[in-house]
Amino acid sequence: MAQAKFTLEQSQIDFLEQFKERGFKDKSSIVRLALDRLAQELERQELEQSADLYAQLYAEDEELQQLTAAASADWPK
């Protein structure tokens, strides 16, 4: 694994010092988990924003709504 150097607030350092009490083998495993969760959350937010944008565009495009309705009319139920 690669190493990185960064600066933390004292409260974050205090939290990392509790790695054993929180069930982690080392401080790095807490940081890796936190970064993985942050990456997942940011990706989820980006997908949600994208979906909202597509929904807005669809709601404003009457021609697309008609095209979708026509195509789905022939879709098996």
N, CA, C and O atoms as a Maestro MAE file, in Angstrom:
{
 s_m_m2io_version
 :::
 2.0.0
}

f_m_ct {
 s_m_title
 :::
 protein
 m_atom[308] {
  # First column is atom index #
  i_m_mmod_type
  r_m_x_coord
  r_m_y_coord
  r_m_z_coord
  i_m_residue_number
  s_m_chain_name
  s_m_pdb_residue_name
  s_m_pdb_atom_name
  i_m_atomic_number
  :::
  1 25 0.834 -1.181 0.000 1 A "MET " " N  " 7
  2 3 0.000 0.000 0.000 1 A "MET " " CA " 6
  3 2 0.878 1.244 0.000 1 A "MET " " C  " 6
  4 15 1.970 1.260 0.568 1 A "MET " " O  " 8
  5 25 0.382 2.262 -0.639 2 A "ALA " " N  " 7
  6 3 1.084 3.545 -0.667 2 A "ALA " " CA " 6
  7 2 0.847 4.285 0.643 2 A "ALA " " C  " 6
  8 15 -0.146 4.055 1.332 2 A "ALA " " O  " 8
  9 25 1.757 5.160 0.967 3 A "GLN " " N  " 7
  10 3 1.616 5.972 2.164 3 A "GLN " " CA " 6
  11 2 1.333 7.411 1.767 3 A "GLN " " C  " 6
  12 15 1.713 7.864 0.687 3 A "GLN " " O  " 8
  13 25 0.654 8.120 2.670 4 A "ALA " " N  " 7
  14 3 0.342 9.532 2.438 4 A "ALA " " CA " 6
  15 2 0.578 10.289 3.742 4 A "ALA " " C  " 6
  16 15 0.442 9.736 4.834 4 A "ALA " " O  " 8
  17 25 0.925 11.537 3.607 5 A "LYS " " N  " 7
  18 3 1.124 12.390 4.774 5 A "LYS " " CA " 6
  19 2 0.111 13.524 4.697 5 A "LYS " " C  " 6
  20 15 -0.034 14.165 3.656 5 A "LYS " " O  " 8
  21 25 -0.590 13.770 5.804 6 A "PHE " " N  " 7
  22 3 -1.582 14.836 5.832 6 A "PHE " " CA " 6
  23 2 -1.703 15.384 7.245 6 A "PHE " " C  " 6
  24 15 -1.224 14.778 8.203 6 A "PHE " " O  " 8
  25 25 -2.336 16.515 7.359 7 A "THR " " N  " 7
  26 3 -2.502 17.201 8.636 7 A "THR " " CA " 6
  27 2 -3.930 17.001 9.135 7 A "THR " " C  " 6
  28 15 -4.887 17.081 8.364 7 A "THR " " O  " 8
  29 25 -4.060 16.742 10.433 8 A "LEU " " N  " 7
  30 3 -5.369 16.520 11.043 8 A "LEU " " CA " 6
  31 2 -5.594 17.488 12.193 8 A "LEU " " C  " 6
  32 15 -4.650 18.020 12.776 8 A "LEU " " O  " 8
  33 25 -6.857 17.704 12.503 9 A "GLU " " N  " 7
  34 3 -7.233 18.455 13.699 9 A "GLU " " CA " 6
  35 2 -6.985 17.560 14.919 9 A "GLU " " C  " 6
  36 15 -6.945 16.336 14.797 9 A "GLU " " O  " 8
  37 25 -6.821 18.163 16.068 10 A "GLN " " N  " 7
  38 3 -6.557 17.387 17.282 10 A "GLN " " CA " 6
  39 2 -7.701 16.418 17.580 10 A "GLN " " C  " 6
  40 15 -7.454 15.290 18.007 10 A "GLN " " O  " 8
  41 25 -8.929 16.834 17.364 11 A "SER " " N  " 7
  42 3 -10.070 15.946 17.622 11 A "SER " " CA " 6
  43 2 -10.022 14.714 16.720 11 A "SER " " C  " 6
  44 15 -10.424 13.626 17.134 11 A "SER " " O  " 8
  45 25 -9.537 14.876 15.501 12 A "GLN " " N  " 7
  46 3 -9.409 13.740 14.589 12 A "GLN " " CA " 6
  47 2 -8.288 12.806 15.040 12 A "GLN " " C  " 6
  48 15 -8.414 11.585 14.943 12 A "GLN " " O  " 8
  49 25 -7.211 13.373 15.523 13 A "ILE " " N  " 7
  50 3 -6.112 12.563 16.057 13 A "ILE " " CA " 6
  51 2 -6.591 11.785 17.279 13 A "ILE " " C  " 6
  52 15 -6.291 10.600 17.424 13 A "ILE " " O  " 8
  53 25 -7.337 12.456 18.158 14 A "ASP " " N  " 7
  54 3 -7.883 11.787 19.342 14 A "ASP " " CA " 6
  55 2 -8.765 10.615 18.933 14 A "ASP " " C  " 6
  56 15 -8.709 9.548 19.545 14 A "ASP " " O  " 8
  57 25 -9.571 10.808 17.909 15 A "PHE " " N  " 7
  58 3 -10.435 9.737 17.410 15 A "PHE " " CA " 6
  59 2 -9.596 8.568 16.899 15 A "PHE " " C  " 6
  60 15 -9.885 7.413 17.213 15 A "PHE " " O  " 8
  61 25 -8.567 8.860 16.121 16 A "LEU " " N  " 7
  62 3 -7.708 7.802 15.577 16 A "LEU " " CA " 6
  63 2 -7.003 7.019 16.679 16 A "LEU " " C  " 6
  64 15 -6.751 5.824 16.532 16 A "LEU " " O  " 8
  65 25 -6.689 7.686 17.769 17 A "GLU " " N  " 7
  66 3 -6.013 7.020 18.883 17 A "GLU " " CA " 6
  67 2 -6.896 5.939 19.510 17 A "GLU " " C  " 6
  68 15 -6.392 5.069 20.220 17 A "GLU " " O  " 8
  69 25 -8.181 5.984 19.260 18 A "GLN " " N  " 7
  70 3 -9.120 5.011 19.821 18 A "GLN " " CA " 6
  71 2 -9.331 3.816 18.891 18 A "GLN " " C  " 6
  72 15 -10.327 3.104 19.021 18 A "GLN " " O  " 8
  73 25 -8.411 3.589 17.958 19 A "PHE " " N  " 7
  74 3 -8.621 2.555 16.945 19 A "PHE " " CA " 6
  75 2 -8.892 1.183 17.549 19 A "PHE " " C  " 6
  76 15 -9.761 0.467 17.052 19 A "PHE " " O  " 8
  77 25 -8.182 0.794 18.599 20 A "LYS " " N  " 7
  78 3 -8.394 -0.534 19.197 20 A "LYS " " CA " 6
  79 2 -9.774 -0.630 19.838 20 A "LYS " " C  " 6
  80 15 -10.475 -1.630 19.681 20 A "LYS " " O  " 8
  81 25 -10.155 0.416 20.557 21 A "GLU " " N  " 7
  82 3 -11.459 0.413 21.224 21 A "GLU " " CA " 6
  83 2 -12.603 0.346 20.215 21 A "GLU " " C  " 6
  84 15 -13.691 -0.134 20.534 21 A "GLU " " O  " 8
  85 25 -12.359 0.820 19.014 22 A "ARG " " N  " 7
  86 3 -13.381 0.828 17.972 22 A "ARG " " CA " 6
  87 2 -13.306 -0.408 17.082 22 A "ARG " " C  " 6
  88 15 -14.054 -0.518 16.111 22 A "ARG " " O  " 8
  89 25 -12.418 -1.329 17.403 23 A "GLY " " N  " 7
  90 3 -12.358 -2.599 16.694 23 A "GLY " " CA " 6
  91 2 -11.478 -2.623 15.457 23 A "GLY " " C  " 6
  92 15 -11.632 -3.506 14.613 23 A "GLY " " O  " 8
  93 25 -10.567 -1.683 15.329 24 A "PHE " " N  " 7
  94 3 -9.678 -1.629 14.173 24 A "PHE " " CA " 6
  95 2 -8.289 -2.107 14.573 24 A "PHE " " C  " 6
  96 15 -7.889 -1.992 15.731 24 A "PHE " " O  " 8
  97 25 -7.557 -2.646 13.593 25 A "LYS " " N  " 7
  98 3 -6.215 -3.148 13.901 25 A "LYS " " CA " 6
  99 2 -5.176 -2.036 13.971 25 A "LYS " " C  " 6
  100 15 -4.150 -2.177 14.636 25 A "LYS " " O  " 8
  101 25 -5.447 -0.926 13.278 26 A "ASP " " N  " 7
  102 3 -4.518 0.200 13.302 26 A "ASP " " CA " 6
  103 2 -5.231 1.471 12.849 26 A "ASP " " C  " 6
  104 15 -6.379 1.429 12.406 26 A "ASP " " O  " 8
  105 25 -4.543 2.584 12.966 27 A "LYS " " N  " 7
  106 3 -5.120 3.877 12.586 27 A "LYS " " CA " 6
  107 2 -5.406 3.944 11.092 27 A "LYS " " C  " 6
  108 15 -6.397 4.538 10.667 27 A "LYS " " O  " 8
  109 25 -4.546 3.341 10.311 28 A "SER " " N  " 7
  110 3 -4.716 3.383 8.855 28 A "SER " " CA " 6
  111 2 -6.013 2.721 8.413 28 A "SER " " C  " 6
  112 15 -6.651 3.177 7.464 28 A "SER " " O  " 8
  113 25 -6.405 1.651 9.093 29 A "SER " " N  " 7
  114 3 -7.637 0.965 8.691 29 A "SER " " CA " 6
  115 2 -8.866 1.848 8.919 29 A "SER " " C  " 6
  116 15 -9.831 1.770 8.158 29 A "SER " " O  " 8
  117 25 -8.839 2.683 9.957 30 A "ILE " " N  " 7
  118 3 -9.940 3.632 10.171 30 A "ILE " " CA " 6
  119 2 -9.980 4.646 9.028 30 A "ILE " " C  " 6
  120 15 -11.044 4.936 8.481 30 A "ILE " " O  " 8
  121 25 -8.825 5.173 8.678 31 A "VAL " " N  " 7
  122 3 -8.756 6.178 7.611 31 A "VAL " " CA " 6
  123 2 -9.202 5.571 6.287 31 A "VAL " " C  " 6
  124 15 -9.948 6.207 5.542 31 A "VAL " " O  " 8
  125 25 -8.759 4.345 5.977 32 A "ARG " " N  " 7
  126 3 -9.166 3.701 4.720 32 A "ARG " " CA " 6
  127 2 -10.680 3.513 4.662 32 A "ARG " " C  " 6
  128 15 -11.308 3.790 3.640 32 A "ARG " " O  " 8
  129 25 -11.263 3.039 5.770 33 A "LEU " " N  " 7
  130 3 -12.712 2.847 5.804 33 A "LEU " " CA " 6
  131 2 -13.436 4.180 5.635 33 A "LEU " " C  " 6
  132 15 -14.409 4.272 4.886 33 A "LEU " " O  " 8
  133 25 -12.965 5.205 6.327 34 A "ALA " " N  " 7
  134 3 -13.607 6.523 6.232 34 A "ALA " " CA " 6
  135 2 -13.538 7.059 4.808 34 A "ALA " " C  " 6
  136 15 -14.521 7.602 4.302 34 A "ALA " " O  " 8
  137 25 -12.391 6.911 4.158 35 A "LEU " " N  " 7
  138 3 -12.252 7.388 2.779 35 A "LEU " " CA " 6
  139 2 -13.120 6.585 1.822 35 A "LEU " " C  " 6
  140 15 -13.714 7.149 0.903 35 A "LEU " " O  " 8
  141 25 -13.201 5.269 2.029 36 A "ASP " " N  " 7
  142 3 -14.073 4.445 1.184 36 A "ASP " " CA " 6
  143 2 -15.532 4.869 1.328 36 A "ASP " " C  " 6
  144 15 -16.255 4.990 0.340 36 A "ASP " " O  " 8
  145 25 -15.953 5.095 2.571 37 A "ARG " " N  " 7
  146 3 -17.341 5.514 2.806 37 A "ARG " " CA " 6
  147 2 -17.610 6.894 2.213 37 A "ARG " " C  " 6
  148 15 -18.676 7.126 1.642 37 A "ARG " " O  " 8
  149 25 -16.663 7.798 2.343 38 A "LEU " " N  " 7
  150 3 -16.824 9.129 1.763 38 A "LEU " " CA " 6
  151 2 -16.929 9.036 0.248 38 A "LEU " " C  " 6
  152 15 -17.777 9.694 -0.356 38 A "LEU " " O  " 8
  153 25 -16.082 8.232 -0.368 39 A "ALA " " N  " 7
  154 3 -16.120 8.073 -1.826 39 A "ALA " " CA " 6
  155 2 -17.467 7.508 -2.270 39 A "ALA " " C  " 6
  156 15 -18.033 7.968 -3.262 39 A "ALA " " O  " 8
  157 25 -17.982 6.518 -1.549 40 A "GLN " " N  " 7
  158 3 -19.291 5.946 -1.877 40 A "GLN " " CA " 6
  159 2 -20.399 6.979 -1.730 40 A "GLN " " C  " 6
  160 15 -21.286 7.066 -2.579 40 A "GLN " " O  " 8
  161 25 -20.352 7.753 -0.666 41 A "GLU " " N  " 7
  162 3 -21.381 8.771 -0.435 41 A "GLU " " CA " 6
  163 2 -21.339 9.855 -1.504 41 A "GLU " " C  " 6
  164 15 -22.383 10.291 -1.990 41 A "GLU " " O  " 8
  165 25 -20.145 10.290 -1.869 42 A "LEU " " N  " 7
  166 3 -20.031 11.305 -2.917 42 A "LEU " " CA " 6
  167 2 -20.539 10.769 -4.253 42 A "LEU " " C  " 6
  168 15 -21.201 11.489 -5.001 42 A "LEU " " O  " 8
  169 25 -20.233 9.514 -4.553 43 A "GLU " " N  " 7
  170 3 -20.724 8.913 -5.795 43 A "GLU " " CA " 6
  171 2 -22.250 8.813 -5.774 43 A "GLU " " C  " 6
  172 15 -22.908 9.078 -6.779 43 A "GLU " " O  " 8
  173 25 -22.812 8.426 -4.613 44 A "ARG " " N  " 7
  174 3 -24.272 8.338 -4.484 44 A "ARG " " CA " 6
  175 2 -24.908 9.706 -4.704 44 A "ARG " " C  " 6
  176 15 -25.927 9.817 -5.385 44 A "ARG " " O  " 8
  177 25 -24.308 10.747 -4.128 45 A "GLN " " N  " 7
  178 3 -24.836 12.098 -4.300 45 A "GLN " " CA " 6
  179 2 -24.765 12.540 -5.760 45 A "GLN " " C  " 6
  180 15 -25.693 13.168 -6.268 45 A "GLN " " O  " 8
  181 25 -23.671 12.215 -6.424 46 A "GLU " " N  " 7
  182 3 -23.528 12.575 -7.839 46 A "GLU " " CA " 6
  183 2 -24.568 11.861 -8.692 46 A "GLU " " C  " 6
  184 15 -25.152 12.465 -9.592 46 A "GLU " " O  " 8
  185 25 -24.805 10.582 -8.417 47 A "LEU " " N  " 7
  186 3 -25.824 9.835 -9.156 47 A "LEU " " CA " 6
  187 2 -27.218 10.399 -8.896 47 A "LEU " " C  " 6
  188 15 -28.040 10.494 -9.807 47 A "LEU " " O  " 8
  189 25 -27.474 10.770 -7.651 48 A "GLU " " N  " 7
  190 3 -28.770 11.358 -7.308 48 A "GLU " " CA " 6
  191 2 -28.974 12.687 -8.028 48 A "GLU " " C  " 6
  192 15 -30.059 12.957 -8.541 48 A "GLU " " O  " 8
  193 25 -27.938 13.511 -8.065 49 A "GLN " " N  " 7
  194 3 -28.032 14.788 -8.777 49 A "GLN " " CA " 6
  195 2 -28.252 14.563 -10.269 49 A "GLN " " C  " 6
  196 15 -29.026 15.280 -10.903 49 A "GLN " " O  " 8
  197 25 -27.577 13.575 -10.821 50 A "SER " " N  " 7
  198 3 -27.733 13.254 -12.235 50 A "SER " " CA " 6
  199 2 -29.161 12.784 -12.514 50 A "SER " " C  " 6
  200 15 -29.779 13.200 -13.495 50 A "SER " " O  " 8
  201 25 -29.675 11.920 -11.648 51 A "ALA " " N  " 7
  202 3 -31.041 11.432 -11.820 51 A "ALA " " CA " 6
  203 2 -32.043 12.577 -11.721 51 A "ALA " " C  " 6
  204 15 -33.002 12.635 -12.490 51 A "ALA " " O  " 8
  205 25 -31.822 13.484 -10.777 52 A "ASP " " N  " 7
  206 3 -32.708 14.645 -10.642 52 A "ASP " " CA " 6
  207 2 -32.675 15.511 -11.899 52 A "ASP " " C  " 6
  208 15 -33.710 16.002 -12.349 52 A "ASP " " O  " 8
  209 25 -31.490 15.694 -12.457 53 A "LEU " " N  " 7
  210 3 -31.355 16.493 -13.673 53 A "LEU " " CA " 6
  211 2 -32.091 15.835 -14.835 53 A "LEU " " C  " 6
  212 15 -32.810 16.501 -15.579 53 A "LEU " " O  " 8
  213 25 -31.907 14.517 -14.986 54 A "TYR " " N  " 7
  214 3 -32.619 13.815 -16.058 54 A "TYR " " CA " 6
  215 2 -34.127 13.888 -15.860 54 A "TYR " " C  " 6
  216 15 -34.870 14.056 -16.826 54 A "TYR " " O  " 8
  217 25 -34.583 13.764 -14.626 55 A "ALA " " N  " 7
  218 3 -36.017 13.856 -14.345 55 A "ALA " " CA " 6
  219 2 -36.545 15.245 -14.683 55 A "ALA " " C  " 6
  220 15 -37.640 15.380 -15.227 55 A "ALA " " O  " 8
  221 25 -35.774 16.266 -14.364 56 A "GLN " " N  " 7
  222 3 -36.178 17.640 -14.678 56 A "GLN " " CA " 6
  223 2 -36.241 17.847 -16.189 56 A "GLN " " C  " 6
  224 15 -37.198 18.425 -16.705 56 A "GLN " " O  " 8
  225 25 -35.221 17.374 -16.890 57 A "LEU " " N  " 7
  226 3 -35.206 17.512 -18.349 57 A "LEU " " CA " 6
  227 2 -36.380 16.766 -18.974 57 A "LEU " " C  " 6
  228 15 -37.019 17.265 -19.901 57 A "LEU " " O  " 8
  229 25 -36.657 15.579 -18.466 58 A "TYR " " N  " 7
  230 3 -37.776 14.788 -18.977 58 A "TYR " " CA " 6
  231 2 -39.100 15.507 -18.724 58 A "TYR " " C  " 6
  232 15 -39.964 15.550 -19.600 58 A "TYR " " O  " 8
  233 25 -39.258 16.069 -17.534 59 A "ALA " " N  " 7
  234 3 -40.500 16.764 -17.183 59 A "ALA " " CA " 6
  235 2 -40.733 17.979 -18.073 59 A "ALA " " C  " 6
  236 15 -41.878 18.357 -18.321 59 A "ALA " " O  " 8
  237 25 -39.658 18.589 -18.553 60 A "GLU " " N  " 7
  238 3 -39.773 19.791 -19.381 60 A "GLU " " CA " 6
  239 2 -39.863 19.485 -20.873 60 A "GLU " " C  " 6
  240 15 -40.118 20.390 -21.667 60 A "GLU " " O  " 8
  241 25 -39.660 18.239 -21.267 61 A "ASP " " N  " 7
  242 3 -39.619 17.868 -22.685 61 A "ASP " " CA " 6
  243 2 -40.863 17.059 -23.053 61 A "ASP " " C  " 6
  244 15 -40.890 15.836 -22.920 61 A "ASP " " O  " 8
  245 25 -41.882 17.765 -23.515 62 A "GLU " " N  " 7
  246 3 -43.150 17.120 -23.844 62 A "GLU " " CA " 6
  247 2 -42.993 16.111 -24.977 62 A "GLU " " C  " 6
  248 15 -43.623 15.053 -24.963 62 A "GLU " " O  " 8
  249 25 -42.162 16.434 -25.948 63 A "GLU " " N  " 7
  250 3 -41.947 15.522 -27.074 63 A "GLU " " CA " 6
  251 2 -41.336 14.202 -26.591 63 A "GLU " " C  " 6
  252 15 -41.728 13.129 -27.051 63 A "GLU " " O  " 8
  253 25 -40.403 14.281 -25.688 64 A "LEU " " N  " 7
  254 3 -39.780 13.073 -25.142 64 A "LEU " " CA " 6
  255 2 -40.793 12.258 -24.345 64 A "LEU " " C  " 6
  256 15 -40.772 11.029 -24.396 64 A "LEU " " O  " 8
  257 25 -41.672 12.922 -23.617 65 A "GLN " " N  " 7
  258 3 -42.709 12.218 -22.864 65 A "GLN " " CA " 6
  259 2 -43.646 11.469 -23.810 65 A "GLN " " C  " 6
  260 15 -44.032 10.331 -23.540 65 A "GLN " " O  " 8
  261 25 -44.006 12.111 -24.914 66 A "GLN " " N  " 7
  262 3 -44.879 11.460 -25.895 66 A "GLN " " CA " 6
  263 2 -44.176 10.275 -26.546 66 A "GLN " " C  " 6
  264 15 -44.784 9.225 -26.753 66 A "GLN " " O  " 8
  265 25 -42.911 10.442 -26.864 67 A "LEU " " N  " 7
  266 3 -42.132 9.362 -27.456 67 A "LEU " " CA " 6
  267 2 -42.037 8.181 -26.496 67 A "LEU " " C  " 6
  268 15 -42.176 7.029 -26.906 67 A "LEU " " O  " 8
  269 25 -41.804 8.465 -25.241 68 A "THR " " N  " 7
  270 3 -41.718 7.414 -24.229 68 A "THR " " CA " 6
  271 2 -43.056 6.703 -24.074 68 A "THR " " C  " 6
  272 15 -43.102 5.476 -23.980 68 A "THR " " O  " 8
  273 25 -44.128 7.458 -24.048 69 A "ALA " " N  " 7
  274 3 -45.461 6.864 -23.917 69 A "ALA " " CA " 6
  275 2 -45.772 5.972 -25.110 69 A "ALA " " C  " 6
  276 15 -46.322 4.883 -24.946 69 A "ALA " " O  " 8
  277 25 -45.425 6.426 -26.301 70 A "ALA " " N  " 7
  278 3 -45.679 5.630 -27.505 70 A "ALA " " CA " 6
  279 2 -44.855 4.347 -27.486 70 A "ALA " " C  " 6
  280 15 -45.355 3.280 -27.842 70 A "ALA " " O  " 8
  281 25 -43.620 4.446 -27.081 71 A "ALA " " N  " 7
  282 3 -42.757 3.260 -27.045 71 A "ALA " " CA " 6
  283 2 -43.212 2.278 -25.975 71 A "ALA " " C  " 6
  284 15 -43.169 1.066 -26.190 71 A "ALA " " O  " 8
  285 25 -43.642 2.779 -24.839 72 A "SER " " N  " 7
  286 3 -44.047 1.881 -23.761 72 A "SER " " CA " 6
  287 2 -45.430 1.284 -24.001 72 A "SER " " C  " 6
  288 15 -45.782 0.287 -23.371 72 A "SER " " O  " 8
  289 25 -46.214 1.869 -24.891 73 A "ALA " " N  " 7
  290 3 -47.534 1.313 -25.204 73 A "ALA " " CA " 6
  291 2 -47.406 -0.063 -25.837 73 A "ALA " " C  " 6
  292 15 -48.267 -0.920 -25.636 73 A "ALA " " O  " 8
  293 25 -46.350 -0.283 -26.594 74 A "ASP " " N  " 7
  294 3 -46.136 -1.570 -27.250 74 A "ASP " " CA " 6
  295 2 -45.325 -2.538 -26.389 74 A "ASP " " C  " 6
  296 15 -45.068 -3.669 -26.802 74 A "ASP " " O  " 8
  297 25 -44.932 -2.109 -25.222 75 A "TRP " " N  " 7
  298 3 -44.100 -2.938 -24.350 75 A "TRP " " CA " 6
  299 2 -44.964 -4.016 -23.694 75 A "TRP " " C  " 6
  300 15 -46.064 -3.722 -23.225 75 A "TRP " " O  " 8
  301 25 -44.478 -5.260 -23.656 76 A "PRO " " N  " 7
  302 3 -45.272 -6.332 -23.027 76 A "PRO " " CA " 6
  303 2 -45.506 -6.055 -21.543 76 A "PRO " " C  " 6
  304 15 -44.641 -5.529 -20.844 76 A "PRO " " O  " 8
  305 25 -46.695 -6.423 -21.089 77 A "LYS " " N  " 7
  306 3 -47.043 -6.179 -19.680 77 A "LYS " " CA " 6
  307 2 -46.916 -7.396 -18.846 77 A "LYS " " C  " 6
  308 15 -47.174 -7.350 -17.643 77 A "LYS " " O  " 8
  :::
 }
 m_bond[307] {
  # First column is bond index #
  i_m_from
  i_m_to
  i_m_order
  :::
  1 1 2 1
  2 2 3 1
  3 3 4 2
  4 3 5 1
  5 5 6 1
  6 6 7 1
  7 7 8 2
  8 7 9 1
  9 9 10 1
  10 10 11 1
  11 11 12 2
  12 11 13 1
  13 13 14 1
  14 14 15 1
  15 15 16 2
  16 15 17 1
  17 17 18 1
  18 18 19 1
  19 19 20 2
  20 19 21 1
  21 21 22 1
  22 22 23 1
  23 23 24 2
  24 23 25 1
  25 25 26 1
  26 26 27 1
  27 27 28 2
  28 27 29 1
  29 29 30 1
  30 30 31 1
  31 31 32 2
  32 31 33 1
  33 33 34 1
  34 34 35 1
  35 35 36 2
  36 35 37 1
  37 37 38 1
  38 38 39 1
  39 39 40 2
  40 39 41 1
  41 41 42 1
  42 42 43 1
  43 43 44 2
  44 43 45 1
  45 45 46 1
  46 46 47 1
  47 47 48 2
  48 47 49 1
  49 49 50 1
  50 50 51 1
  51 51 52 2
  52 51 53 1
  53 53 54 1
  54 54 55 1
  55 55 56 2
  56 55 57 1
  57 57 58 1
  58 58 59 1
  59 59 60 2
  60 59 61 1
  61 61 62 1
  62 62 63 1
  63 63 64 2
  64 63 65 1
  65 65 66 1
  66 66 67 1
  67 67 68 2
  68 67 69 1
  69 69 70 1
  70 70 71 1
  71 71 72 2
  72 71 73 1
  73 73 74 1
  74 74 75 1
  75 75 76 2
  76 75 77 1
  77 77 78 1
  78 78 79 1
  79 79 80 2
  80 79 81 1
  81 81 82 1
  82 82 83 1
  83 83 84 2
  84 83 85 1
  85 85 86 1
  86 86 87 1
  87 87 88 2
  88 87 89 1
  89 89 90 1
  90 90 91 1
  91 91 92 2
  92 91 93 1
  93 93 94 1
  94 94 95 1
  95 95 96 2
  96 95 97 1
  97 97 98 1
  98 98 99 1
  99 99 100 2
  100 99 101 1
  101 101 102 1
  102 102 103 1
  103 103 104 2
  104 103 105 1
  105 105 106 1
  106 106 107 1
  107 107 108 2
  108 107 109 1
  109 109 110 1
  110 110 111 1
  111 111 112 2
  112 111 113 1
  113 113 114 1
  114 114 115 1
  115 115 116 2
  116 115 117 1
  117 117 118 1
  118 118 119 1
  119 119 120 2
  120 119 121 1
  121 121 122 1
  122 122 123 1
  123 123 124 2
  124 123 125 1
  125 125 126 1
  126 126 127 1
  127 127 128 2
  128 127 129 1
  129 129 130 1
  130 130 131 1
  131 131 132 2
  132 131 133 1
  133 133 134 1
  134 134 135 1
  135 135 136 2
  136 135 137 1
  137 137 138 1
  138 138 139 1
  139 139 140 2
  140 139 141 1
  141 141 142 1
  142 142 143 1
  143 143 144 2
  144 143 145 1
  145 145 146 1
  146 146 147 1
  147 147 148 2
  148 147 149 1
  149 149 150 1
  150 150 151 1
  151 151 152 2
  152 151 153 1
  153 153 154 1
  154 154 155 1
  155 155 156 2
  156 155 157 1
  157 157 158 1
  158 158 159 1
  159 159 160 2
  160 159 161 1
  161 161 162 1
  162 162 163 1
  163 163 164 2
  164 163 165 1
  165 165 166 1
  166 166 167 1
  167 167 168 2
  168 167 169 1
  169 169 170 1
  170 170 171 1
  171 171 172 2
  172 171 173 1
  173 173 174 1
  174 174 175 1
  175 175 176 2
  176 175 177 1
  177 177 178 1
  178 178 179 1
  179 179 180 2
  180 179 181 1
  181 181 182 1
  182 182 183 1
  183 183 184 2
  184 183 185 1
  185 185 186 1
  186 186 187 1
  187 187 188 2
  188 187 189 1
  189 189 190 1
  190 190 191 1
  191 191 192 2
  192 191 193 1
  193 193 194 1
  194 194 195 1
  195 195 196 2
  196 195 197 1
  197 197 198 1
  198 198 199 1
  199 199 200 2
  200 199 201 1
  201 201 202 1
  202 202 203 1
  203 203 204 2
  204 203 205 1
  205 205 206 1
  206 206 207 1
  207 207 208 2
  208 207 209 1
  209 209 210 1
  210 210 211 1
  211 211 212 2
  212 211 213 1
  213 213 214 1
  214 214 215 1
  215 215 216 2
  216 215 217 1
  217 217 218 1
  218 218 219 1
  219 219 220 2
  220 219 221 1
  221 221 222 1
  222 222 223 1
  223 223 224 2
  224 223 225 1
  225 225 226 1
  226 226 227 1
  227 227 228 2
  228 227 229 1
  229 229 230 1
  230 230 231 1
  231 231 232 2
  232 231 233 1
  233 233 234 1
  234 234 235 1
  235 235 236 2
  236 235 237 1
  237 237 238 1
  238 238 239 1
  239 239 240 2
  240 239 241 1
  241 241 242 1
  242 242 243 1
  243 243 244 2
  244 243 245 1
  245 245 246 1
  246 246 247 1
  247 247 248 2
  248 247 249 1
  249 249 250 1
  250 250 251 1
  251 251 252 2
  252 251 253 1
  253 253 254 1
  254 254 255 1
  255 255 256 2
  256 255 257 1
  257 257 258 1
  258 258 259 1
  259 259 260 2
  260 259 261 1
  261 261 262 1
  262 262 263 1
  263 263 264 2
  264 263 265 1
  265 265 266 1
  266 266 267 1
  267 267 268 2
  268 267 269 1
  269 269 270 1
  270 270 271 1
  271 271 272 2
  272 271 273 1
  273 273 274 1
  274 274 275 1
  275 275 276 2
  276 275 277 1
  277 277 278 1
  278 278 279 1
  279 279 280 2
  280 279 281 1
  281 281 282 1
  282 282 283 1
  283 283 284 2
  284 283 285 1
  285 285 286 1
  286 286 287 1
  287 287 288 2
  288 287 289 1
  289 289 290 1
  290 290 291 1
  291 291 292 2
  292 291 293 1
  293 293 294 1
  294 294 295 1
  295 295 296 2
  296 295 297 1
  297 297 298 1
  298 298 299 1
  299 299 300 2
  300 299 301 1
  301 301 302 1
  302 302 303 1
  303 303 304 2
  304 303 305 1
  305 305 306 1
  306 306 307 1
  307 307 308 2
  :::
 }
}
